[in-house]
């Protein structure tokens, strides 16, 4: 995300024991939608997330 100019943060299970345990996940990518102020910015973030998700399935 950083390489694509998108501010984000990783959260790991050690910092969210209850929630992550319930969902059986080790980490998540956090975005702050209020940070993106225009439709173009939101579209850009959505496109990058979709692109990266597609790369993960190859």
mmCIF file of the N, C-alpha and C atoms, coordinates in Angstrom:
data_MODEL
# 
_entry.id   MODEL 
# 
loop_
_atom_site.group_PDB 
_atom_site.id 
_atom_site.type_symbol 
_atom_site.label_atom_id 
_atom_site.label_alt_id 
_atom_site.label_comp_id 
_atom_site.label_asym_id 
_atom_site.label_entity_id 
_atom_site.label_seq_id 
_atom_site.pdbx_PDB_ins_code 
_atom_site.Cartn_x 
_atom_site.Cartn_y 
_atom_site.Cartn_z 
_atom_site.occupancy 
_atom_site.B_iso_or_equiv 
_atom_site.pdbx_formal_charge 
_atom_site.auth_seq_id 
_atom_site.auth_comp_id 
_atom_site.auth_asym_id 
_atom_site.auth_atom_id 
_atom_site.pdbx_PDB_model_num 
ATOM 1   N N  . UNK A 1 1  ? 0.826   -1.183  0.000  1.00 0.00 ? 1  UNK A N  1 
ATOM 2   C CA . UNK A 1 1  ? 0.000   0.000   0.000  1.00 0.00 ? 1  UNK A CA 1 
ATOM 3   C C  . UNK A 1 1  ? 0.875   1.254   0.000  1.00 0.00 ? 1  UNK A C  1 
ATOM 4   N N  . UNK A 1 2  ? 1.932   1.231   0.781  1.00 0.00 ? 2  UNK A N  1 
ATOM 5   C CA . UNK A 1 2  ? 2.825   2.391   0.810  1.00 0.00 ? 2  UNK A CA 1 
ATOM 6   C C  . UNK A 1 2  ? 3.387   2.686   -0.574 1.00 0.00 ? 2  UNK A C  1 
ATOM 7   N N  . UNK A 1 3  ? 3.791   1.640   -1.282 1.00 0.00 ? 3  UNK A N  1 
ATOM 8   C CA . UNK A 1 3  ? 4.370   1.810   -2.613 1.00 0.00 ? 3  UNK A CA 1 
ATOM 9   C C  . UNK A 1 3  ? 3.364   2.403   -3.595 1.00 0.00 ? 3  UNK A C  1 
ATOM 10  N N  . UNK A 1 4  ? 2.083   2.248   -3.293 1.00 0.00 ? 4  UNK A N  1 
ATOM 11  C CA . UNK A 1 4  ? 1.042   2.783   -4.162 1.00 0.00 ? 4  UNK A CA 1 
ATOM 12  C C  . UNK A 1 4  ? 0.496   4.118   -3.662 1.00 0.00 ? 4  UNK A C  1 
ATOM 13  N N  . UNK A 1 5  ? 1.137   4.669   -2.627 1.00 0.00 ? 5  UNK A N  1 
ATOM 14  C CA . UNK A 1 5  ? 0.742   5.986   -2.130 1.00 0.00 ? 5  UNK A CA 1 
ATOM 15  C C  . UNK A 1 5  ? -0.505  5.988   -1.278 1.00 0.00 ? 5  UNK A C  1 
ATOM 16  N N  . UNK A 1 6  ? -0.789  4.856   -0.622 1.00 0.00 ? 6  UNK A N  1 
ATOM 17  C CA . UNK A 1 6  ? -1.993  4.753   0.200  1.00 0.00 ? 6  UNK A CA 1 
ATOM 18  C C  . UNK A 1 6  ? -1.587  4.577   1.659  1.00 0.00 ? 6  UNK A C  1 
ATOM 19  N N  . UNK A 1 7  ? -2.112  5.453   2.502  1.00 0.00 ? 7  UNK A N  1 
ATOM 20  C CA . UNK A 1 7  ? -1.844  5.355   3.930  1.00 0.00 ? 7  UNK A CA 1 
ATOM 21  C C  . UNK A 1 7  ? -2.672  4.217   4.518  1.00 0.00 ? 7  UNK A C  1 
ATOM 22  N N  . UNK A 1 8  ? -2.003  3.320   5.201  1.00 0.00 ? 8  UNK A N  1 
ATOM 23  C CA . UNK A 1 8  ? -2.679  2.195   5.836  1.00 0.00 ? 8  UNK A CA 1 
ATOM 24  C C  . UNK A 1 8  ? -1.820  1.723   6.997  1.00 0.00 ? 8  UNK A C  1 
ATOM 25  N N  . UNK A 1 9  ? -2.347  0.782   7.753  1.00 0.00 ? 9  UNK A N  1 
ATOM 26  C CA . UNK A 1 9  ? -1.593  0.226   8.883  1.00 0.00 ? 9  UNK A CA 1 
ATOM 27  C C  . UNK A 1 9  ? -1.960  -1.234  9.040  1.00 0.00 ? 9  UNK A C  1 
ATOM 28  N N  . UNK A 1 10 ? -0.995  -2.022  9.441  1.00 0.00 ? 10 UNK A N  1 
ATOM 29  C CA . UNK A 1 10 ? -1.263  -3.417  9.762  1.00 0.00 ? 10 UNK A CA 1 
ATOM 30  C C  . UNK A 1 10 ? -1.545  -3.537  11.250 1.00 0.00 ? 10 UNK A C  1 
ATOM 31  N N  . UNK A 1 11 ? -2.518  -4.349  11.589 1.00 0.00 ? 11 UNK A N  1 
ATOM 32  C CA . UNK A 1 11 ? -2.791  -4.691  12.978 1.00 0.00 ? 11 UNK A CA 1 
ATOM 33  C C  . UNK A 1 11 ? -2.577  -6.189  13.122 1.00 0.00 ? 11 UNK A C  1 
ATOM 34  N N  . UNK A 1 12 ? -1.952  -6.567  14.204 1.00 0.00 ? 12 UNK A N  1 
ATOM 35  C CA . UNK A 1 12 ? -1.646  -7.977  14.422 1.00 0.00 ? 12 UNK A CA 1 
ATOM 36  C C  . UNK A 1 12 ? -2.434  -8.523  15.602 1.00 0.00 ? 12 UNK A C  1 
ATOM 37  N N  . UNK A 1 13 ? -2.576  -9.840  15.626 1.00 0.00 ? 13 UNK A N  1 
ATOM 38  C CA . UNK A 1 13 ? -3.387  -10.515 16.629 1.00 0.00 ? 13 UNK A CA 1 
ATOM 39  C C  . UNK A 1 13 ? -2.991  -10.126 18.055 1.00 0.00 ? 13 UNK A C  1 
ATOM 40  N N  . UNK A 1 14 ? -1.722  -9.928  18.306 1.00 0.00 ? 14 UNK A N  1 
ATOM 41  C CA . UNK A 1 14 ? -1.279  -9.606  19.660 1.00 0.00 ? 14 UNK A CA 1 
ATOM 42  C C  . UNK A 1 14 ? -1.892  -8.308  20.190 1.00 0.00 ? 14 UNK A C  1 
ATOM 43  N N  . UNK A 1 15 ? -2.398  -7.448  19.288 1.00 0.00 ? 15 UNK A N  1 
ATOM 44  C CA . UNK A 1 15 ? -2.986  -6.186  19.704 1.00 0.00 ? 15 UNK A CA 1 
ATOM 45  C C  . UNK A 1 15 ? -4.510  -6.217  19.731 1.00 0.00 ? 15 UNK A C  1 
ATOM 46  N N  . UNK A 1 16 ? -5.111  -7.299  19.278 1.00 0.00 ? 16 UNK A N  1 
ATOM 47  C CA . UNK A 1 16 ? -6.576  -7.403  19.234 1.00 0.00 ? 16 UNK A CA 1 
ATOM 48  C C  . UNK A 1 16 ? -6.991  -8.836  19.543 1.00 0.00 ? 16 UNK A C  1 
ATOM 49  N N  . UNK A 1 17 ? -6.614  -9.321  20.673 1.00 0.00 ? 17 UNK A N  1 
ATOM 50  C CA . UNK A 1 17 ? -6.810  -10.720 21.043 1.00 0.00 ? 17 UNK A CA 1 
ATOM 51  C C  . UNK A 1 17 ? -8.255  -11.195 20.901 1.00 0.00 ? 17 UNK A C  1 
ATOM 52  N N  . UNK A 1 18 ? -9.188  -10.457 21.458 1.00 0.00 ? 18 UNK A N  1 
ATOM 53  C CA . UNK A 1 18 ? -10.584 -10.917 21.445 1.00 0.00 ? 18 UNK A CA 1 
ATOM 54  C C  . UNK A 1 18 ? -11.158 -10.948 20.037 1.00 0.00 ? 18 UNK A C  1 
ATOM 55  N N  . UNK A 1 19 ? -11.054 -9.843  19.355 1.00 0.00 ? 19 UNK A N  1 
ATOM 56  C CA . UNK A 1 19 ? -11.656 -9.731  18.027 1.00 0.00 ? 19 UNK A CA 1 
ATOM 57  C C  . UNK A 1 19 ? -10.999 -10.674 17.023 1.00 0.00 ? 19 UNK A C  1 
ATOM 58  N N  . UNK A 1 20 ? -9.689  -10.723 17.005 1.00 0.00 ? 20 UNK A N  1 
ATOM 59  C CA . UNK A 1 20 ? -8.989  -11.564 16.035 1.00 0.00 ? 20 UNK A CA 1 
ATOM 60  C C  . UNK A 1 20 ? -9.190  -13.040 16.345 1.00 0.00 ? 20 UNK A C  1 
ATOM 61  N N  . UNK A 1 21 ? -9.235  -13.392 17.611 1.00 0.00 ? 21 UNK A N  1 
ATOM 62  C CA . UNK A 1 21 ? -9.462  -14.790 17.978 1.00 0.00 ? 21 UNK A CA 1 
ATOM 63  C C  . UNK A 1 21 ? -10.844 -15.235 17.513 1.00 0.00 ? 21 UNK A C  1 
ATOM 64  N N  . UNK A 1 22 ? -11.844 -14.392 17.709 1.00 0.00 ? 22 UNK A N  1 
ATOM 65  C CA . UNK A 1 22 ? -13.204 -14.716 17.269 1.00 0.00 ? 22 UNK A CA 1 
ATOM 66  C C  . UNK A 1 22 ? -13.268 -14.924 15.763 1.00 0.00 ? 22 UNK A C  1 
ATOM 67  N N  . UNK A 1 23 ? -12.483 -14.159 15.034 1.00 0.00 ? 23 UNK A N  1 
ATOM 68  C CA . UNK A 1 23 ? -12.495 -14.237 13.574 1.00 0.00 ? 23 UNK A CA 1 
ATOM 69  C C  . UNK A 1 23 ? -11.437 -15.189 13.025 1.00 0.00 ? 23 UNK A C  1 
ATOM 70  N N  . UNK A 1 24 ? -10.599 -15.728 13.911 1.00 0.00 ? 24 UNK A N  1 
ATOM 71  C CA . UNK A 1 24 ? -9.527  -16.657 13.544 1.00 0.00 ? 24 UNK A CA 1 
ATOM 72  C C  . UNK A 1 24 ? -8.608  -16.063 12.474 1.00 0.00 ? 24 UNK A C  1 
ATOM 73  N N  . UNK A 1 25 ? -8.158  -14.834 12.720 1.00 0.00 ? 25 UNK A N  1 
ATOM 74  C CA . UNK A 1 25 ? -7.212  -14.173 11.817 1.00 0.00 ? 25 UNK A CA 1 
ATOM 75  C C  . UNK A 1 25 ? -5.971  -13.768 12.597 1.00 0.00 ? 25 UNK A C  1 
ATOM 76  N N  . UNK A 1 26 ? -4.870  -13.639 11.904 1.00 0.00 ? 26 UNK A N  1 
ATOM 77  C CA . UNK A 1 26 ? -3.599  -13.256 12.516 1.00 0.00 ? 26 UNK A CA 1 
ATOM 78  C C  . UNK A 1 26 ? -3.289  -11.768 12.344 1.00 0.00 ? 26 UNK A C  1 
ATOM 79  N N  . UNK A 1 27 ? -3.829  -11.155 11.294 1.00 0.00 ? 27 UNK A N  1 
ATOM 80  C CA . UNK A 1 27 ? -3.549  -9.754  11.029 1.00 0.00 ? 27 UNK A CA 1 
ATOM 81  C C  . UNK A 1 27 ? -4.658  -9.169  10.164 1.00 0.00 ? 27 UNK A C  1 
ATOM 82  N N  . UNK A 1 28 ? -4.684  -7.858  10.062 1.00 0.00 ? 28 UNK A N  1 
ATOM 83  C CA . UNK A 1 28 ? -5.606  -7.184  9.147  1.00 0.00 ? 28 UNK A CA 1 
ATOM 84  C C  . UNK A 1 28 ? -4.957  -5.895  8.668  1.00 0.00 ? 28 UNK A C  1 
ATOM 85  N N  . UNK A 1 29 ? -5.430  -5.424  7.559  1.00 0.00 ? 29 UNK A N  1 
ATOM 86  C CA . UNK A 1 29 ? -4.990  -4.144  7.014  1.00 0.00 ? 29 UNK A CA 1 
ATOM 87  C C  . UNK A 1 29 ? -6.043  -3.118  7.367  1.00 0.00 ? 29 UNK A C  1 
ATOM 88  N N  . UNK A 1 30 ? -5.620  -2.061  8.003  1.00 0.00 ? 30 UNK A N  1 
ATOM 89  C CA . UNK A 1 30 ? -6.552  -1.017  8.420  1.00 0.00 ? 30 UNK A CA 1 
ATOM 90  C C  . UNK A 1 30 ? -6.448  0.183   7.489  1.00 0.00 ? 30 UNK A C  1 
ATOM 91  N N  . UNK A 1 31 ? -7.596  0.628   7.041  1.00 0.00 ? 31 UNK A N  1 
ATOM 92  C CA . UNK A 1 31 ? -7.706  1.850   6.250  1.00 0.00 ? 31 UNK A CA 1 
ATOM 93  C C  . UNK A 1 31 ? -8.600  2.816   7.017  1.00 0.00 ? 31 UNK A C  1 
ATOM 94  N N  . UNK A 1 32 ? -8.405  4.076   6.811  1.00 0.00 ? 32 UNK A N  1 
ATOM 95  C CA . UNK A 1 32 ? -9.253  5.087   7.438  1.00 0.00 ? 32 UNK A CA 1 
ATOM 96  C C  . UNK A 1 32 ? -10.028 5.797   6.340  1.00 0.00 ? 32 UNK A C  1 
ATOM 97  N N  . UNK A 1 33 ? -11.248 5.335   6.064  1.00 0.00 ? 33 UNK A N  1 
ATOM 98  C CA . UNK A 1 33 ? -12.004 5.906   4.941  1.00 0.00 ? 33 UNK A CA 1 
ATOM 99  C C  . UNK A 1 33 ? -12.190 7.409   5.023  1.00 0.00 ? 33 UNK A C  1 
ATOM 100 N N  . UNK A 1 34 ? -12.270 7.950   6.227  1.00 0.00 ? 34 UNK A N  1 
ATOM 101 C CA . UNK A 1 34 ? -12.463 9.396   6.354  1.00 0.00 ? 34 UNK A CA 1 
ATOM 102 C C  . UNK A 1 34 ? -11.241 10.176  5.868  1.00 0.00 ? 34 UNK A C  1 
ATOM 103 N N  . UNK A 1 35 ? -10.114 9.495   5.727  1.00 0.00 ? 35 UNK A N  1 
ATOM 104 C CA . UNK A 1 35 ? -8.893  10.149  5.257  1.00 0.00 ? 35 UNK A CA 1 
ATOM 105 C C  . UNK A 1 35 ? -8.995  10.497  3.773  1.00 0.00 ? 35 UNK A C  1 
ATOM 106 N N  . UNK A 1 36 ? -9.736  9.695   3.040  1.00 0.00 ? 36 UNK A N  1 
ATOM 107 C CA . UNK A 1 36 ? -9.884  9.895   1.588  1.00 0.00 ? 36 UNK A CA 1 
ATOM 108 C C  . UNK A 1 36 ? -11.106 10.771  1.366  1.00 0.00 ? 36 UNK A C  1 
ATOM 109 N N  . UNK A 1 37 ? -10.885 11.918  0.729  1.00 0.00 ? 37 UNK A N  1 
ATOM 110 C CA . UNK A 1 37 ? -11.918 12.936  0.716  1.00 0.00 ? 37 UNK A CA 1 
ATOM 111 C C  . UNK A 1 37 ? -12.685 13.080  -0.587 1.00 0.00 ? 37 UNK A C  1 
ATOM 112 N N  . UNK A 1 38 ? -12.154 12.553  -1.664 1.00 0.00 ? 38 UNK A N  1 
ATOM 113 C CA . UNK A 1 38 ? -12.846 12.698  -2.947 1.00 0.00 ? 38 UNK A CA 1 
ATOM 114 C C  . UNK A 1 38 ? -13.230 11.323  -3.473 1.00 0.00 ? 38 UNK A C  1 
ATOM 115 N N  . UNK A 1 39 ? -14.177 11.301  -4.389 1.00 0.00 ? 39 UNK A N  1 
ATOM 116 C CA . UNK A 1 39 ? -14.568 10.034  -5.002 1.00 0.00 ? 39 UNK A CA 1 
ATOM 117 C C  . UNK A 1 39 ? -13.388 9.408   -5.736 1.00 0.00 ? 39 UNK A C  1 
ATOM 118 N N  . UNK A 1 40 ? -12.547 10.233  -6.332 1.00 0.00 ? 40 UNK A N  1 
ATOM 119 C CA . UNK A 1 40 ? -11.378 9.724   -7.045 1.00 0.00 ? 40 UNK A CA 1 
ATOM 120 C C  . UNK A 1 40 ? -10.419 9.013   -6.093 1.00 0.00 ? 40 UNK A C  1 
ATOM 121 N N  . UNK A 1 41 ? -10.218 9.588   -4.898 1.00 0.00 ? 41 UNK A N  1 
ATOM 122 C CA . UNK A 1 41 ? -9.340  8.953   -3.905 1.00 0.00 ? 41 UNK A CA 1 
ATOM 123 C C  . UNK A 1 41 ? -9.923  7.621   -3.431 1.00 0.00 ? 41 UNK A C  1 
ATOM 124 N N  . UNK A 1 42 ? -11.220 7.599   -3.173 1.00 0.00 ? 42 UNK A N  1 
ATOM 125 C CA . UNK A 1 42 ? -11.874 6.356   -2.752 1.00 0.00 ? 42 UNK A CA 1 
ATOM 126 C C  . UNK A 1 42 ? -11.781 5.320   -3.862 1.00 0.00 ? 42 UNK A C  1 
ATOM 127 N N  . UNK A 1 43 ? -12.028 5.717   -5.097 1.00 0.00 ? 43 UNK A N  1 
ATOM 128 C CA . UNK A 1 43 ? -11.921 4.791   -6.231 1.00 0.00 ? 43 UNK A CA 1 
ATOM 129 C C  . UNK A 1 43 ? -10.507 4.246   -6.360 1.00 0.00 ? 43 UNK A C  1 
ATOM 130 N N  . UNK A 1 44 ? -9.515  5.109   -6.175 1.00 0.00 ? 44 UNK A N  1 
ATOM 131 C CA . UNK A 1 44 ? -8.117  4.680   -6.268 1.00 0.00 ? 44 UNK A CA 1 
ATOM 132 C C  . UNK A 1 44 ? -7.805  3.618   -5.214 1.00 0.00 ? 44 UNK A C  1 
ATOM 133 N N  . UNK A 1 45 ? -8.218  3.861   -3.972 1.00 0.00 ? 45 UNK A N  1 
ATOM 134 C CA . UNK A 1 45 ? -7.982  2.893   -2.900 1.00 0.00 ? 45 UNK A CA 1 
ATOM 135 C C  . UNK A 1 45 ? -8.689  1.578   -3.216 1.00 0.00 ? 45 UNK A C  1 
ATOM 136 N N  . UNK A 1 46 ? -9.932  1.649   -3.647 1.00 0.00 ? 46 UNK A N  1 
ATOM 137 C CA . UNK A 1 46 ? -10.689 0.431   -3.982 1.00 0.00 ? 46 UNK A CA 1 
ATOM 138 C C  . UNK A 1 46 ? -10.011 -0.332  -5.111 1.00 0.00 ? 46 UNK A C  1 
ATOM 139 N N  . UNK A 1 47 ? -9.526  0.371   -6.114 1.00 0.00 ? 47 UNK A N  1 
ATOM 140 C CA . UNK A 1 47 ? -8.836  -0.283  -7.235 1.00 0.00 ? 47 UNK A CA 1 
ATOM 141 C C  . UNK A 1 47 ? -7.558  -0.970  -6.777 1.00 0.00 ? 47 UNK A C  1 
ATOM 142 N N  . UNK A 1 48 ? -6.789  -0.306  -5.933 1.00 0.00 ? 48 UNK A N  1 
ATOM 143 C CA . UNK A 1 48 ? -5.535  -0.893  -5.451 1.00 0.00 ? 48 UNK A CA 1 
ATOM 144 C C  . UNK A 1 48 ? -5.815  -2.124  -4.594 1.00 0.00 ? 48 UNK A C  1 
ATOM 145 N N  . UNK A 1 49 ? -6.794  -2.044  -3.697 1.00 0.00 ? 49 UNK A N  1 
ATOM 146 C CA . UNK A 1 49 ? -7.135  -3.201  -2.860 1.00 0.00 ? 49 UNK A CA 1 
ATOM 147 C C  . UNK A 1 49 ? -7.571  -4.368  -3.742 1.00 0.00 ? 49 UNK A C  1 
ATOM 148 N N  . UNK A 1 50 ? -8.403  -4.107  -4.721 1.00 0.00 ? 50 UNK A N  1 
ATOM 149 C CA . UNK A 1 50 ? -8.852  -5.171  -5.628 1.00 0.00 ? 50 UNK A CA 1 
ATOM 150 C C  . UNK A 1 50 ? -7.677  -5.763  -6.399 1.00 0.00 ? 50 UNK A C  1 
ATOM 151 N N  . UNK A 1 51 ? -6.777  -4.917  -6.855 1.00 0.00 ? 51 UNK A N  1 
ATOM 152 C CA . UNK A 1 51 ? -5.606  -5.386  -7.596 1.00 0.00 ? 51 UNK A CA 1 
ATOM 153 C C  . UNK A 1 51 ? -4.716  -6.260  -6.713 1.00 0.00 ? 51 UNK A C  1 
ATOM 154 N N  . UNK A 1 52 ? -4.459  -5.809  -5.508 1.00 0.00 ? 52 UNK A N  1 
ATOM 155 C CA . UNK A 1 52 ? -3.612  -6.581  -4.605 1.00 0.00 ? 52 UNK A CA 1 
ATOM 156 C C  . UNK A 1 52 ? -4.281  -7.890  -4.191 1.00 0.00 ? 52 UNK A C  1 
ATOM 157 N N  . UNK A 1 53 ? -5.571  -7.867  -4.001 1.00 0.00 ? 53 UNK A N  1 
ATOM 158 C CA . UNK A 1 53 ? -6.295  -9.103  -3.661 1.00 0.00 ? 53 UNK A CA 1 
ATOM 159 C C  . UNK A 1 53 ? -6.216  -10.090 -4.813 1.00 0.00 ? 53 UNK A C  1 
ATOM 160 N N  . UNK A 1 54 ? -6.288  -9.597  -6.035 1.00 0.00 ? 54 UNK A N  1 
ATOM 161 C CA . UNK A 1 54 ? -6.180  -10.471 -7.202 1.00 0.00 ? 54 UNK A CA 1 
ATOM 162 C C  . UNK A 1 54 ? -4.803  -11.080 -7.316 1.00 0.00 ? 54 UNK A C  1 
ATOM 163 N N  . UNK A 1 55 ? -3.767  -10.317 -6.968 1.00 0.00 ? 55 UNK A N  1 
ATOM 164 C CA . UNK A 1 55 ? -2.403  -10.835 -7.018 1.00 0.00 ? 55 UNK A CA 1 
ATOM 165 C C  . UNK A 1 55 ? -2.224  -11.944 -6.004 1.00 0.00 ? 55 UNK A C  1 
ATOM 166 N N  . UNK A 1 56 ? -2.909  -11.844 -4.881 1.00 0.00 ? 56 UNK A N  1 
ATOM 167 C CA . UNK A 1 56 ? -2.776  -12.847 -3.837 1.00 0.00 ? 56 UNK A CA 1 
ATOM 168 C C  . UNK A 1 56 ? -3.403  -14.171 -4.195 1.00 0.00 ? 56 UNK A C  1 
ATOM 169 N N  . UNK A 1 57 ? -4.283  -14.182 -5.174 1.00 0.00 ? 57 UNK A N  1 
ATOM 170 C CA . UNK A 1 57 ? -4.958  -15.426 -5.550 1.00 0.00 ? 57 UNK A CA 1 
ATOM 171 C C  . UNK A 1 57 ? -4.287  -16.134 -6.696 1.00 0.00 ? 57 UNK A C  1 
ATOM 172 N N  . UNK A 1 58 ? -3.261  -15.535 -7.294 1.00 0.00 ? 58 UNK A N  1 
ATOM 173 C CA . UNK A 1 58 ? -2.609  -16.160 -8.461 1.00 0.00 ? 58 UNK A CA 1 
ATOM 174 C C  . UNK A 1 58 ? -1.770  -17.339 -8.061 1.00 0.00 ? 58 UNK A C  1 
# 
